[in-house]
Amino acid sequence: MSNARAVLISAGVLIDGTGAPPLRPGAVLIDGDRIRAVGSRVDAPADVTRIDFPDATITPGLIDCHVHLSDGGLADAPVQDRDPSGLRVLRMAEHARRTLAAGFTTVRDLGGRDHLEFALRRAAHEGLIRTPRLILAGKIVSTTTAGASSWRGMYRQADGVNQVVTAIREQVAAGADVIKVMATGAVLAPGHERPSSAQFTREELAAAVETAHGMGRRVAAHAHGIDGIRRAVEAGVDTIEHGTHLHEDAGVAKEMAARGVFLVPTLKALAGIADPEGPGVPDDMRAKAHDRRSDRDRTFRLALEVGLPIAMGTDAATPFNRHGENAEELELMVSLGMSPLPAMAAASGVAARALGRDDIGVLAPGMLVDVVVWNGTPHDDIRALQHAPIAVFVGGERVV
Ligand SMILES: [Zn+2]
């Protein structure tokens, strides 16, 4: 048997993405697009290609569970609303390139613009561009709101059970892998829209979940206020995005833990809006974010306390929250009391489960090849993940 395609990658440290302690040293044997073996030492046939990184750490490709590739971290994104779609799709390709170069091999896009993200994925499949693996929601399904009508092409407004069902079927027909619903108001919406207010009714949310799950699609619910979080959890959604006011009812947090509902905290999003690096964030949005920083922190600590599954997501696209700087979210998670290994699992093994994927996120035999090599030891200093990786292997190829 020839092992022409097989590569043995070894390094000083290997972190497998489950939260387990690091292996020292560590090695991964890859063959085509699958991992064949993982261990401290791996026996490999003599004729495989060998690449050794003695001072580096091997991890799974990182996963960001909440991005918007359509937008790039501008202080006030709607200024680009009238830009031609050709320009938009080129920007998306660049955002995707930066994300992959930062070691993120999978992203879940929870709201694109005009379904251009599906064209982006086709271009990647045709080999025209390289992107992370794209898990796409299409348009965000929302009640009629000020926020939903202020981002051109990003929302599908739907009121009442019939419209919600149709809106979800439209996204799946366009190619959506996951459905995103707005359970509460938003921060990045005109001032009178309150993030603490619930939006969809219980009936609408239940119909959304039944429709999406019936077609094998998971449901991500944007939810800041506790009433909207409670409704979404009771309706059976799979992930709560933001979850800002969850700390107001620990019973809801425990219900999430019991049902296995993931929290995607997006700490970085609120930080960029509340304390922007530069001018231009509208005052009303900034005030809404500023008022919620302590809620965000209390919720994150409660989530750790009750053992909620936490999946990492940045909401990259919001003000000063740039594609390619995704790993800054992990530093914020660690600063709020999460240890580096579970934080890394939140961006690999746990993130994969949040996405319903059992073939990525963990270094183990039989998994798809998503392998990244980093300088330094991120389990000692999580900021090591903020520097570009030395190598990225995806599928059968080394792409960095
Ligand atoms: Zn978002």
Residues whose N, C-alpha, C, O or C-beta is under 5 A from the ligand:
A	BS01	ZN	L110 D315
